Amino acid sequence: MAGIDKEVGYRLLRDRYLELRRSGVTAADTLQAIGFSSSRVPAWEAAVELDHGRHHLRVDASREAAFWVAFDAGTDLASSAVVARVSGSTGYRWVHRRFHELRSEGLSVARAARKLRLAVGRAAVLERERQQRVIRDSLVLAAARRDSAALVDVGLHETDAVRKRRERADSYWQLMREGVSNVDACRLLGMSRRSGTLIRKQNNFLIPPLVPPRSTGRYLTMRERMQIADLLRMGCTIRQIGVQLGRHASTISRELHRHRDGAGNYLPRTADHDAHRQRARPKVSRLAANTSLRRLVQRKLNRCWSPEEISGWLRKTYPEDDGMRVCHETIYRALPLREDTGLHKRYALKLRTGRRIRKTRWRTRSGQGSRIRNMVMIDQRPAEIETKEIAGHWEGDLIVGVGSVSAMVTLRERTTQYGMVINLPHDHTAASVNTAVIGAFATLPAHLKRSLTWDQGVEMASHEALTKATGIPIYFAERASPWQRGANENYNGLLRQYFPKGTDLAQHTASHVAHVMNEINTRPRKGLGYDTPAQRLSAAHRTSKRP
C-alpha cells in the first residue's frame, strides 16, 4: 500500500524502535507501541547503545560538534572545518542546513545570515533554494491530494493471495447454493473441512446473495474511509476532506469522532469493520443487557415514576457512567416485550395511563354547563404568568370520585410545579371548595399568592368571595380547553395513579392524602432540570419578593 520494498519497511520499523528505546521506553512497551515483533528485534536492541541514529557514511557527531564550537567562537568556515578535520564542502553543508533550520524556526533572512556570518548574496541564494524546495513540496502534496482517489484505488487493489481466497470463497458459496454439503464442497475445491467452516463462519453461516446490495450512498464506503485517512496524513482539514469526497464536513467530523482510537489515530479498515458491526440489526436492548440498570428502572416504575422522569434522574445521578443511562422511549418500548428481554407487562400498570400501548393523541371533551357570573377570562391574565419566571401563580381544579359525590381540590403552582391536594369526602359545593382553597393558601406568604386559574366549573360560583378572602385574582380558562391549565391537568394525571377514576375518594384519610402529596412533590421533574418541586418552592419561599 505504501509503494515501498519490504526491506524499506523493516528499516522504518527499526528506526522507530531505536527512537523509542533511546527516549527511555522499555523494550516491551516499545514493541507494544509499534504493534510489531520480529526475529530482528535482538539485533535492533544491540544497536540501541552503539548506533546514535546517524548514517554510516555521515561524519562522526563529535566532529560536527567541534566544528560548531569553533564556528560559534568566531572562526571562519574554512578554519572551523580544519579544526573538525573535515572538508570545506562538509562545513558548508552544515551551515546550509543550519540556515534552513533557522528560517523554519521563524528567523528572517537577514537575522539568519548575521547569525551564520553569511554574505548577502550567499544568503539570497540559500533562501531562493529553500523557497524552491518549499514550492516543490507543496506541489507534490497538492498533487497527492488531488490524486488521493487514485492512490486509494491502488491501496484497494487485491493481491494474488487475496484474489485466490476470494475466488475460492465464491466457488464454495456457489456449491452451497446448488445444495452440496460442506464436506463435499471442500473435497471438490481441494481444501480442508475446517476451511469451509471458517468461510461459513465469516458470513454468519448465511449464504450471500448472488448480486450484492448496492450502496445507497448514505453510509461511507471502505474506499472513502481510506481516502479520509490519506488526506488526514497530508494535513487536510475536515472541510477540505469533505470537498474531496463530496460529503458534508459534519459527516467527516462524526466519522473521525466515532472511530478514532485512544491515541487519536484513524484506522480506515477498523473503522469500516466497526461501522458495519454497529449498523447490524436487531440490537440487544440496553435494559436486557444491563441487569443492574433494568432493576433500577423497575424500582422507580414501582414508585410510579414516569419513564421520562427515570431517564432524567439517571442522567443527573450518573453523569459519568454511560452504561447507566437509558432513553425514556426505550423504557416505553420495553414494556410490551417478554420479561427476559425487557420489562414485564405488570410494570405497565404503574404508568399514569395504565396502558401498555400509548395513544398518539388525547381526545378532549366539549360540553355545556352553567355560566359563572363576572368571570375574568384567561386572555386578560398578565403576560408575566405565561413566562413562568415568577412564582406564585397557581392553577386549580377538582378530581371527582364515583357518583360525583366525593372530590378533591387540586392546586399546582406553575413555576415550581409544587402541588397541593385537599380531600372533600362529602361534597364539592362552592362553599366547600372556597373553604378548602382558603385553608390551603393560609400557610403561604403573600409573594407566593399572585393569581389562580380555574376552569368554568360550578364549584367556582362564589369566586368573588374567594378573591375577597384571599386577595388572589381568579382567571377562567375557555370551555373545553384543558391545555390552558396544562400544569394542573398534568398534576391531576399524577394523582390518578394514587386515586384511580371510578373509586370512592372519601375512603382516603387526611394522612394518606398528605403522604401522596409529599411523594409527588419530591419526585424529579424534567422541566425543573430534574429538581423536585419541594426544592423549588422552598427556594422561592426564601428568595422571592412581591413587586
Secondary structure, DSSP 8 states (H G I E B T S, - for coil): -----HHHHHHHHHHHHHHHHHTT--HHHHHHHHT---TTHHHHHHHHHH--S--TTS--HHHHHHHHHHHHTT--HHHHHHHTT--HHHHHHHHHHHHHHHHHTT--HHHHHHHHT--HHHHHHHHHHHHHHHHHHHHHHHHHHHTHHHHHHHHH---HHHHHHHHHHHHHHHHHHTT--HHHHHHHHT--HHHHHHHHHHTTT----SS-----SSS--HHHHHHHHHHHHTT--HHHHHHHHT--HHHHHHHHHHHB-TTS-B-HHHHHHHHHHHH-SS---HHHH-HHHHHHHHHHHHTT--HHHHHHHHHHH-TT-GGG---HHHHHHHTTS-TTTS--GGGGGGSSS--SS--SS-----------TT--BGGGS-THHHHT-SS-EEEEEEEE-GGG--EEEEEEETTT--EEEEEESS---HHHHHHHHHHHHTTS-GGG-SEEEE-S-GGGTTHHHHHHHH---EEE--TT-GGGGHHHHHHHHHHTTTS-TTS-GGGS-HHHHHHHHHHHHTS--GGGTT--HHHHHHHHHHH----
